[in-house]
């Protein structure tokens, strides 16, 4: 599948503003902007296995499209939600457990990059990954 492979962070757009909107403290925002994130994605039908490796943590997430699951962000924020496939885009809708606010995320292949977009409280951020 198109998402399969290992992707290394190349650059960010508006990521610090997004983290600020999420309530991440300044020190964690500065570190988070340089996390050297590497994502490995394997898709089998509707099931995804995603490994995230960064300077801060290594985790493995398994999910099925359209099925709710729980997830914690690197800063400890707990979310519940699901990914769906809309055309060639993975679209995630997650609700924060602490305040009930919604975080939207998309992953799509644009050219030779994986573009991950986050929207929270009207603040949009993009992270661009190259195959690695």
DSSP file (Angstrom, degrees, kcal/mol; ACC not computed):
  #  RESIDUE AA STRUCTURE BP1 BP2  ACC     N-H-->O    O-->H-N    N-H-->O    O-->H-N    TCO  KAPPA ALPHA  PHI   PSI    X-CA   Y-CA   Z-CA
    1    1 A X    >         0   0    0      0, 0.0     3,-1.0     0, 0.0    42,-0.1   0.000 360.0 360.0 360.0 161.1    0.0    0.0    0.0
    2    2 A X  T 3   +     0   0    0      1,-0.3   106,-0.0   107,-0.0    86,-0.0   0.804 360.0  50.4 -60.0 -33.6    1.0    3.6   -0.6
    3    3 A X  T 3  S+     0   0    0    104,-0.0    38,-0.3   106,-0.0    -1,-0.3   0.705  83.7 114.8 -81.0 -18.0    1.7    4.4    3.1
    4    4 A X    <   +     0   0    0     -3,-1.0     2,-0.2    36,-0.1    38,-0.2  -0.193  53.5  52.2 -57.4 139.0    3.9    1.3    3.7
    5    5 A X  E    S-A   41   0A   0     36,-2.3    36,-2.8     2,-0.1     2,-0.5  -0.748  89.2 -58.8 132.1-176.5    7.5    2.0    4.5
    6    6 A X  E     -A   40   0A   0     -2,-0.2   126,-2.8    34,-0.2     2,-0.4  -0.910  45.6-167.0-108.5 131.3    9.7    4.0    6.8
    7    7 A X  E     -AB  39 131A   0     32,-3.5    32,-3.0    -2,-0.5     2,-0.4  -0.966   4.5-158.4-123.5 130.4    9.4    7.8    6.8
    8    8 A X  E     -AB  38 130A   0    122,-3.2   122,-2.7    -2,-0.4    30,-0.2  -0.895  31.1-104.2-110.6 138.4   11.8   10.2    8.5
    9    9 A X  E     + B   0 129A   0     28,-2.7   120,-0.3    -2,-0.4     3,-0.1  -0.328  39.7 171.8 -58.9 135.1   10.8   13.8    9.5
   10   10 A X  E     -     0   0A   0    118,-3.6     2,-0.3     1,-0.4   119,-0.2   0.733  58.9 -20.8-111.6 -46.9   12.1   16.3    7.0
   11   11 A X  E     - B   0 128A   0    117,-1.4   117,-3.1     2,-0.0    -1,-0.4  -0.987  52.7-136.0-161.8 164.0   10.5   19.6    8.1
   12   12 A X  E     - B   0 127A   0     -2,-0.3     2,-0.4   115,-0.2   115,-0.2  -0.900   4.4-154.3-124.2 152.4    7.6   21.2   10.0
   13   13 A X  E    S- B   0 126A   0    113,-3.0   113,-2.2    -2,-0.3    -2,-0.0  -0.984  81.1 -20.1-126.1 120.7    5.2   24.0    9.3
   14   14 A X  S  > S+     0   0    0     -2,-0.4     4,-1.9   111,-0.2     5,-0.1   0.710  88.2 140.2  63.2  22.6    3.6   25.8   12.3
   15   15 A X  H  >  +     0   0    0      1,-0.2     4,-2.6   111,-0.2     5,-0.2   0.879  66.6  51.8 -69.0 -38.3    4.3   22.9   14.6
   16   16 A X  H  > S+     0   0    0      2,-0.2     4,-2.3     1,-0.2    -1,-0.2   0.907 109.7  50.1 -65.5 -39.6    5.3   24.9   17.6
   17   17 A X  H  > S+     0   0    0      2,-0.2     4,-2.4     1,-0.2    -1,-0.2   0.902 110.9  50.5 -63.0 -40.4    2.1   27.0   17.4
   18   18 A X  H  X S+     0   0    0     -4,-1.9     4,-1.9     2,-0.2    -2,-0.2   0.943 110.7  47.9 -61.6 -48.2    0.1   23.7   17.2
   19   19 A X  H  <>S+     0   0    0     -4,-2.6     5,-2.6     1,-0.2     4,-0.4   0.885 110.3  53.0 -61.7 -37.5    1.9   22.3   20.3
   20   20 A X  H ><5S+     0   0    0     -4,-2.3     3,-1.4     1,-0.2    -1,-0.2   0.927 107.8  50.2 -62.1 -45.0    1.3   25.6   22.1
   21   21 A X  H 3<5S+     0   0    0     -4,-2.4    -1,-0.2     1,-0.3    -2,-0.2   0.844 106.9  55.9 -61.1 -33.1   -2.5   25.4   21.2
   22   22 A X  T 3<5S-     0   0    0     -4,-1.9    -1,-0.3    -5,-0.2    -2,-0.2   0.576 122.7-108.9 -75.2  -9.6   -2.4   21.8   22.6
   23   23 A X  T < 5 +     0   0    0     -3,-1.4     2,-0.3    -4,-0.4    -3,-0.2   0.664  62.8 156.7  91.1  17.0   -1.0   23.1   25.9
   24   24 A X      < -     0   0    0     -5,-2.6    -1,-0.3    -6,-0.1    -2,-0.1  -0.628  44.4-114.2 -78.9 132.0    2.5   21.8   25.6
   25   25 A X     >  -     0   0    0     -2,-0.3     4,-2.3     1,-0.1     5,-0.2  -0.141  26.6-104.9 -64.2 161.3    5.0   23.8   27.6
   26   26 A X  H  > S+     0   0    0      1,-0.2     4,-2.5     2,-0.2     5,-0.2   0.886 117.5  50.2 -59.1 -44.2    7.8   25.8   26.0
   27   27 A X  H  > S+     0   0    0      1,-0.2     4,-2.3     2,-0.2    -1,-0.2   0.932 112.9  46.3 -62.3 -44.8   10.6   23.5   26.8
   28   28 A X  H  > S+     0   0    0      1,-0.2     4,-3.0     2,-0.2    -1,-0.2   0.854 110.9  54.0 -66.4 -33.4    8.7   20.5   25.4
   29   29 A X  H  X S+     0   0    0     -4,-2.3     4,-1.8     2,-0.2    -2,-0.2   0.931 108.8  48.2 -64.2 -44.6    7.8   22.5   22.3
   30   30 A X  H  < S+     0   0    0     -4,-2.5     4,-0.3     1,-0.2    -2,-0.2   0.921 117.2  42.1 -62.7 -43.4   11.4   23.4   21.6
   31   31 A X  H >< S+     0   0    0     -4,-2.3     3,-1.6     1,-0.2    -2,-0.2   0.910 111.7  55.5 -68.1 -41.9   12.4   19.7   22.0
   32   32 A X  H >< S+     0   0    0     -4,-3.0     3,-1.0     1,-0.3    -1,-0.2   0.798  97.9  62.2 -62.8 -30.3    9.4   18.4   20.1
   33   33 A X  T 3< S+     0   0    0     -4,-1.8    -1,-0.3     1,-0.3    -2,-0.2   0.662 112.9  37.7 -69.9 -14.3   10.3   20.6   17.1
   34   34 A X  T <  S+     0   0    0     -3,-1.6    -1,-0.3    -4,-0.3    -2,-0.1  -0.332  75.3 129.9-130.0  49.8   13.5   18.6   16.8
   35   35 A X    <   -     0   0    0     -3,-1.0    20,-2.2    19,-0.1    21,-0.2   0.547  61.6-136.1 -86.3  -6.9   12.4   15.1   17.7
   36   36 A X        -     0   0    0     18,-0.2    17,-0.1     1,-0.2    -3,-0.1   0.873  33.6-164.4  53.8  40.0   13.9   13.3   14.7
   37   37 A X        -     0   0    0     17,-0.1   -28,-2.7   -29,-0.1     2,-0.4  -0.285  14.5-171.4 -62.8 136.1   10.7   11.3   14.4
   38   38 A X  E     -AC   8  53A   0     15,-2.5    15,-2.7   -30,-0.2     2,-0.5  -0.999   3.6-164.9-127.8 128.1   10.7    8.2   12.2
   39   39 A X  E     -AC   7  52A   0    -32,-3.0   -32,-3.5    -2,-0.4     2,-0.5  -0.951   5.2-165.4-116.9 130.2    7.5    6.4   11.4
   40   40 A X  E     -AC   6  51A   0     11,-2.6    11,-2.6    -2,-0.5     2,-0.4  -0.973  12.6-169.1-115.0 122.7    7.2    2.9   10.0
   41   41 A X  E     +AC   5  50A   0    -36,-2.8   -36,-2.3    -2,-0.5     2,-0.4  -0.926  11.7 179.5-117.2 132.5    3.8    2.0    8.5
   42   42 A X  E     - C   0  49A   0      7,-2.3     7,-2.5    -2,-0.4     2,-0.5  -0.993   9.7-166.2-129.5 125.7    2.6   -1.5    7.5
   43   43 A X  E     + C   0  48A   0     -2,-0.4     2,-0.4     5,-0.2     5,-0.2  -0.938  12.8 177.2-115.3 132.7   -0.9   -1.9    6.1
   44   44 A X  E >   - C   0  47A   0      3,-2.9     3,-2.2    -2,-0.5     2,-0.3  -0.893  68.0 -60.2-130.2 101.0   -2.7   -5.2    5.6
   45   45 A X  T 3  S-     0   0    0     -2,-0.4    -1,-0.0     1,-0.3     0, 0.0  -0.472 121.1 -14.1  62.2-123.6   -6.2   -4.6    4.4
   46   46 A X  T 3  S+     0   0    0     -2,-0.3    19,-2.7    -3,-0.1     2,-0.4   0.434 120.6  93.1 -89.1  -0.7   -8.0   -2.4    7.0
   47   47 A X  E <   -CD  44  64A   0     -3,-2.2    -3,-2.9    17,-0.2     2,-0.4  -0.779  54.8-168.4-101.7 138.0   -5.3   -3.0    9.6
   48   48 A X  E     -CD  43  63A   0     15,-3.2    15,-2.1    -2,-0.4     2,-0.5  -0.954  12.0-163.6-123.3 142.5   -2.4   -0.8   10.2
   49   49 A X  E     -CD  42  62A   0     -7,-2.5    -7,-2.3    -2,-0.4     2,-0.5  -0.995  16.7-175.6-120.8 121.3    0.8   -1.3   12.3
   50   50 A X  E     -CD  41  61A   0     11,-3.2    11,-3.2    -2,-0.5     2,-0.5  -0.975   9.3-166.7-124.3 124.5    2.6    2.0   13.0
   51   51 A X  E     -CD  40  60A   0    -11,-2.6   -11,-2.6    -2,-0.5     2,-0.5  -0.942   5.8-165.3-109.2 128.6    5.9    2.3   14.8
   52   52 A X  E     -CD  39  59A   0      7,-2.6     7,-2.3    -2,-0.5     2,-0.4  -0.963   7.5-179.7-114.8 125.4    7.0    5.7   16.0
   53   53 A X  E     +CD  38  58A   0    -15,-2.7   -15,-2.5    -2,-0.5     2,-0.2  -0.991  15.8 145.8-125.8 126.8   10.6    6.2   17.0
   54   54 A X        -     0   0    0      3,-1.9   -18,-0.2    -2,-0.4   -17,-0.1  -0.823  64.3 -84.8-143.6-177.0   11.9    9.6   18.2
   55   55 A X  S    S+     0   0    0    -20,-2.2   -19,-0.1    -2,-0.2     3,-0.1   0.717 126.3  40.9 -63.4 -20.0   14.4   11.2   20.6
   56   56 A X  S    S-     0   0    0      1,-0.3     2,-0.3   -21,-0.2    -1,-0.2   0.777 122.1  -9.9-104.3 -32.0   11.7   10.8   23.3
   57   57 A X        -     0   0    0      2,-0.0    -3,-1.9     0, 0.0     2,-0.4  -0.995  44.1-138.9-164.7 159.7   10.0    7.5   22.9
   58   58 A X  E     +D   53   0A   0     -2,-0.3     2,-0.3    -5,-0.2    -5,-0.2  -0.995  34.3 164.8-125.7 122.2    9.4    4.4   20.8
   59   59 A X  E     -D   52   0A   0     -7,-2.3    -7,-2.6    -2,-0.4     2,-0.4  -0.933  27.3-145.9-136.1 160.2    5.9    3.1   20.5
   60   60 A X  E     -D   51   0A   0     -2,-0.3     2,-0.4    -9,-0.2    -9,-0.2  -0.997  16.1-170.4-127.4 130.7    4.0    0.7   18.4
   61   61 A X  E     -D   50   0A   0    -11,-3.2   -11,-3.2    -2,-0.4     2,-0.4  -0.967   4.8-168.8-122.8 134.4    0.3    1.3   17.5
   62   62 A X  E     +D   49   0A   0     -2,-0.4     2,-0.3   -13,-0.2   -13,-0.2  -0.987  18.4 161.1-120.1 134.2   -2.1   -1.1   15.9
   63   63 A X  E     -D   48   0A   0    -15,-2.1   -15,-3.2    -2,-0.4     2,-0.4  -0.984  31.9-136.5-148.0 159.6   -5.4    0.0   14.6
   64   64 A X  E >   -D   47   0A   0     -2,-0.3     3,-2.2     3,-0.3    19,-0.3  -0.949  42.7 -97.0-114.6 136.3   -8.2   -1.0   12.2
   65   65 A X  T 3  S+     0   0    0    -19,-2.7    19,-0.2    -2,-0.4     3,-0.1  -0.249 108.3  11.2 -53.2 132.8   -9.8    1.6   10.0
   66   66 A X  T 3  S+     0   0    0     17,-3.5     2,-0.5     1,-0.2    -1,-0.3   0.427 100.4 114.7  80.7  -0.8  -13.1    2.9   11.6
   67   67 A X    <   -     0   0    0     -3,-2.2    16,-0.3    16,-0.3    -3,-0.3  -0.908  67.0-122.6-108.6 125.0  -12.5    1.3   15.0
   68   68 A X        +     0   0    0     -2,-0.5     2,-0.3    14,-0.1    14,-0.2  -0.301  37.8 167.6 -62.0 143.4  -11.9    3.5   18.0
   69   69 A X  E     -E   81   0A   0     12,-2.7    12,-2.3    -6,-0.0     2,-0.3  -0.949  32.5-110.0-148.5 168.2   -8.7    3.1   20.0
   70   70 A X  E     +E   80   0A   0     -2,-0.3     2,-0.3    10,-0.2    10,-0.2  -0.799  34.4 174.8-106.6 147.2   -6.8    4.9   22.7
   71   71 A X  E     -E   79   0A   0      8,-2.2     8,-3.3    -2,-0.3     2,-0.4  -0.996  20.6-145.7-151.4 143.8   -3.6    6.7   22.1
   72   72 A X  E     -E   78   0A   0     -2,-0.3     6,-0.2     6,-0.2     5,-0.1  -0.957  19.4-134.4-114.5 133.1   -1.2    8.9   24.1
   73   73 A X    >   -     0   0    0      4,-2.9     3,-2.2    -2,-0.4     6,-0.0  -0.293  36.0 -97.0 -74.2 168.4    0.8   11.8   22.6
   74   74 A X  T 3  S+     0   0    0      1,-0.3    -1,-0.1     2,-0.1    -2,-0.0   0.785 126.0  55.2 -59.3 -27.7    4.5   12.2   23.4
   75   75 A X  T 3  S-     0   0    0      2,-0.1    -1,-0.3     1,-0.0   -47,-0.0   0.441 124.4-102.1 -86.4   1.6    3.5   14.8   26.0
   76   76 A X  S <  S+     0   0    0     -3,-2.2     2,-0.2     1,-0.3    -2,-0.1   0.359  70.1 149.8  97.4  -5.9    1.2   12.4   27.8
   77   77 A X        -     0   0    0     -5,-0.1    -4,-2.9     1,-0.1     2,-0.4  -0.448  40.0-139.2 -63.1 127.6   -2.1   13.8   26.4
   78   78 A X  E     +E   72   0A   0     -6,-0.2    19,-2.7    -2,-0.2    20,-0.5  -0.771  24.9 179.6 -96.8 135.1   -4.6   11.0   26.2
   79   79 A X  E     -EF  71  96A   0     -8,-3.3    -8,-2.2    -2,-0.4     2,-0.4  -0.869  17.6-159.4-129.0 158.8   -6.9   10.7   23.2
   80   80 A X  E     +EF  70  95A   0     15,-1.6    15,-3.1    -2,-0.3     2,-0.3  -0.993  41.8  94.3-137.6 135.2   -9.6    8.4   21.9
   81   81 A X  E     -EF  69  94A   0    -12,-2.3   -12,-2.7    -2,-0.4     2,-0.3  -0.977  52.8 -98.8 173.7-162.9  -10.6    8.1   18.3
   82   82 A X  E     - F   0  93A   0     11,-1.5    11,-2.1    -2,-0.3     2,-0.4  -0.981  14.9-129.0-148.5 155.2  -10.3    6.4   14.9
   83   83 A X  E     - F   0  92A   0    -16,-0.3   -17,-3.5    -2,-0.3     2,-0.3  -0.841  26.3-176.0-100.0 143.7   -8.6    6.6   11.5
   84   84 A X  E     - F   0  91A   0      7,-2.5     7,-3.1    -2,-0.4     2,-0.6  -0.897  26.1-119.4-130.2 165.2  -10.6    6.2    8.3
   85   85 A X  E     - F   0  90A   0     -2,-0.3     2,-0.6     5,-0.2     5,-0.2  -0.937  26.2-178.9-108.3 119.3   -9.6    6.2    4.7
   86   86 A X  E >   - F   0  89A   0      3,-3.0     3,-1.8    -2,-0.6     2,-0.4  -0.913  67.4 -53.9-118.4 102.0  -11.1    8.9    2.6
   87   87 A X  T 3  S-     0   0    0     -2,-0.6     0, 0.0     1,-0.3     0, 0.0  -0.567 122.1 -21.6  65.5-121.2   -9.9    8.5   -1.0
   88   88 A X  T 3  S+     0   0    0     -2,-0.4    21,-0.5    -3,-0.1     2,-0.4   0.177 121.5  95.3-103.8  17.0   -6.1    8.3   -0.7
   89   89 A X  E <   -F   86   0A   0     -3,-1.8    -3,-3.0    19,-0.1     2,-0.6  -0.891  66.5-140.9-111.8 136.5   -6.0   10.1    2.7
   90   90 A X  E     -FG  85 107A   0     17,-2.9    17,-2.3    -2,-0.4     2,-0.5  -0.851  26.1-165.3 -86.5 125.4   -5.9    8.6    6.2
   91   91 A X  E     -FG  84 106A   0     -7,-3.1    -7,-2.5    -2,-0.6     2,-0.4  -0.964   4.7-168.5-120.8 122.3   -8.2   10.8    8.3
   92   92 A X  E     -FG  83 105A   0     13,-3.9    13,-2.6    -2,-0.5     2,-0.5  -0.910   8.5-170.6-112.8 135.7   -8.1   10.7   12.1
   93   93 A X  E     +FG  82 104A   0    -11,-2.1   -11,-1.5    -2,-0.4     2,-0.4  -0.978  16.4 176.1-123.9 117.1  -10.5   12.2   14.5
   94   94 A X  E     -FG  81 103A   0      9,-2.7     9,-3.3    -2,-0.5     2,-0.5  -0.950  19.9-148.7-127.0 140.4   -9.5   12.1   18.1
   95   95 A X  E     -FG  80 102A   0    -15,-3.1   -15,-1.6    -2,-0.4     7,-0.2  -0.922  22.8-123.7-109.8 129.4  -11.1   13.5   21.3
   96   96 A X  E  >  -F   79   0A   0      5,-3.0     4,-1.5    -2,-0.5   -17,-0.2  -0.484  10.7-148.0 -68.5 137.3   -8.9   14.6   24.2
   97   97 A X  T  4 S+     0   0    0    -19,-2.7    -1,-0.1    -2,-0.2   -18,-0.1   0.795  93.4  54.4 -75.3 -27.9   -9.8   12.8   27.4
   98   98 A X  T  4 S+     0   0    0    -20,-0.5    -1,-0.2     1,-0.1   -19,-0.1   0.824 130.4   5.3 -79.4 -30.8   -8.9   15.8   29.6
   99   99 A X  T  4 S-     0   0    0      2,-0.2    -2,-0.2     0, 0.0    -1,-0.1   0.436  88.9-120.0-135.4  -0.2  -11.0   18.5   27.9
  100  100 A X     <  +     0   0    0     -4,-1.5     2,-0.1     1,-0.2    -3,-0.1   0.537  62.9 142.9  74.8   5.0  -13.2   16.8   25.3
  101  101 A X        -     0   0    0     -6,-0.1    -5,-3.0     1,-0.1     2,-0.4  -0.485  49.2-116.3 -82.2 153.6  -11.7   18.9   22.4
  102  102 A X  E     -G   95   0A   0     -7,-0.2    19,-0.6    -2,-0.1     2,-0.5  -0.730  19.3-163.8 -99.2 135.1  -11.1   17.4   19.0
  103  103 A X  E     -GH  94 120A   0     -9,-3.3    -9,-2.7    -2,-0.4     2,-0.4  -0.973  11.4-159.5-110.8 124.1   -7.8   16.9   17.3
  104  104 A X  E     -GH  93 119A   0     15,-2.5    15,-2.5    -2,-0.5     2,-0.4  -0.859  12.4-180.0-103.1 139.8   -8.0   16.2   13.5
  105  105 A X  E     -GH  92 118A   0    -13,-2.6   -13,-3.9    -2,-0.4     2,-0.4  -0.996   7.4-172.7-138.1 143.6   -5.1   14.5   11.8
  106  106 A X  E     -GH  91 117A   0     11,-2.3    11,-2.4    -2,-0.4     2,-0.4  -0.983   6.5-164.4-132.6 149.9   -4.6   13.5    8.2
  107  107 A X  E     +GH  90 116A   0    -17,-2.3   -17,-2.9    -2,-0.4     2,-0.3  -0.999  21.6 158.9-128.9 129.1   -1.8   11.5    6.5
  108  108 A X  E     - H   0 115A   0      7,-1.9     7,-3.3    -2,-0.4     2,-0.6  -0.995  40.5-118.0-148.2 154.0   -1.4   11.6    2.7
  109  109 A X  E     - H   0 114A   0    -21,-0.5     2,-0.5    -2,-0.3     5,-0.2  -0.822  30.1-179.2 -91.7 122.6    1.3   10.9    0.1
  110  110 A X  E >   - H   0 113A   0      3,-2.7     3,-2.0    -2,-0.6     2,-0.4  -0.958  64.2 -47.8-124.3 110.0    2.1   14.0   -1.9
  111  111 A X  T 3  S-     0   0    0     -2,-0.5    -2,-0.0     1,-0.3     0, 0.0  -0.524 124.0 -23.1  63.8-121.8    4.7   13.4   -4.5
  112  112 A X  T 3  S+     0   0    0     -2,-0.4    19,-0.7    -3,-0.1     2,-0.3   0.165 123.2  88.9-105.4  18.1    7.5   11.5   -2.7
  113  113 A X  E <   -HI 110 130A   0     -3,-2.0    -3,-2.7    17,-0.1     2,-0.6  -0.848  68.9-135.5-117.7 151.8    6.5   12.8    0.8
  114  114 A X  E     -HI 109 129A   0     15,-2.1    15,-2.5    -2,-0.3     2,-0.6  -0.933  27.4-159.4 -97.0 120.6    4.2   11.7    3.6
  115  115 A X  E     -HI 108 128A   0     -7,-3.3    -7,-1.9    -2,-0.6     2,-0.6  -0.912   6.5-167.5-108.2 120.9    2.4   14.8    4.7
  116  116 A X  E     -HI 107 127A   0     11,-2.9    11,-2.7    -2,-0.6     2,-0.4  -0.933   7.4-169.0-109.0 121.6    0.9   14.7    8.2
  117  117 A X  E     -HI 106 126A   0    -11,-2.4   -11,-2.3    -2,-0.6     2,-0.4  -0.923   3.3-168.3-115.2 136.0   -1.5   17.6    9.0
  118  118 A X  E     -HI 105 125A   0      7,-2.7     7,-2.4    -2,-0.4     2,-0.4  -0.955   3.4-171.8-119.9 140.7   -2.9   18.3   12.4
  119  119 A X  E     +HI 104 124A   0    -15,-2.5   -15,-2.5    -2,-0.4     2,-0.4  -0.984  13.7 161.5-132.5 124.7   -5.8   20.8   13.3
  120  120 A X  E >  S-HI 103 123A   0      3,-2.1     3,-2.3    -2,-0.4   -17,-0.1  -0.972  71.6 -14.8-143.5 124.9   -6.6   21.7   16.9
  121  121 A X  T 3  S-     0   0    0    -19,-0.6     3,-0.1    -2,-0.4   -18,-0.1   0.849 128.6 -52.4  52.7  38.5   -8.6   24.7   18.0
  122  122 A X  T 3  S+     0   0    0      1,-0.2     2,-0.6  -101,-0.0    -1,-0.3   0.430 111.5 121.1  81.2  -1.2   -8.3   26.3   14.6
  123  123 A X  E <   - I   0 120A   0     -3,-2.3    -3,-2.1  -105,-0.1     2,-0.4  -0.861  45.9-161.3 -99.8 124.4   -4.4   25.9   14.5
  124  124 A X  E     + I   0 119A   0     -2,-0.6     2,-0.3    -5,-0.2    -5,-0.2  -0.866  11.3 176.7-108.4 139.0   -3.1   23.9   11.6
  125  125 A X  E     - I   0 118A   0     -7,-2.4    -7,-2.7    -2,-0.4     2,-0.4  -0.973  11.5-156.6-135.5 149.6    0.3   22.3   11.4
  126  126 A X  E     -BI  13 117A   0   -113,-2.2  -113,-3.0    -2,-0.3     2,-0.4  -0.980   2.6-164.8-128.1 143.4    2.0   20.1    8.9
  127  127 A X  E     -BI  12 116A   0    -11,-2.7   -11,-2.9    -2,-0.4     2,-0.5  -0.996  12.8-151.8-124.0 132.9    4.9   17.7    9.2
  128  128 A X  E     -BI  11 115A   0   -117,-3.1  -118,-3.6    -2,-0.4  -117,-1.4  -0.895  11.6-170.2-111.4 130.2    6.7   16.5    6.1
  129  129 A X  E     -BI   9 114A   0    -15,-2.5   -15,-2.1    -2,-0.5     2,-0.3  -0.914   8.0-154.9-120.5 144.4    8.4   13.1    6.0
  130  130 A X  E     -BI   8 113A   0   -122,-2.7  -122,-3.2    -2,-0.4   -17,-0.1  -0.871  37.2 -93.9-112.1 150.1   10.7   11.5    3.3
  131  131 A X  E      B    7   0A   0    -19,-0.7  -124,-0.3    -2,-0.3  -126,-0.0  -0.402 360.0 360.0 -60.9 136.1   11.2    7.8    2.8
  132  132 A X              0   0    0   -126,-2.8  -125,-0.2    -2,-0.1    -1,-0.2   0.405 360.0 360.0-130.9 360.0   14.1    6.7    4.8
